[in-house]
Amino acid sequence: MAGTTVSVGVLAVSATIATGLALAGFASATSVRAAGAADAAALAAADTASGLVSGIACERAADIAAEVGAALGDCQVDGLVATVEVSVAFGPLVASARARAGPPPVGP
């Protein structure tokens, strides 16, 4: 009987650890998806600000973010430089990411 109890305990601990690792993996993948969405949205906004693509920069960024399942939270365009923040829902939690796109700064 004692061996059965130990086996059940080991199985319960193993299942708990496996579930925790799986959730951590899904959270990590969601974070990477948010970063990719932010990059794509910032590039779209910068392309629109430069005139390469027609439209309004922040609206274009919101469209691109929505295509990958993200929501645009903040969008600022300063000249040709676009800075965006997006969020992706992960159950009750939210993963967010920021990205900046535009020409490189002019230095000395």
Buried (B, 14 or more C-beta within 10 A) or exposed (E): EEEEEEEEEEEEEEEEEEEEEEEEEEBEEBBEBBBBBBBBBBBBBBBBBBEEEEEEBBBBBBEBBBEBEBBBBEBEBEEBBBBBBBBBEBEEEEBBBBBBBBEEEEEE
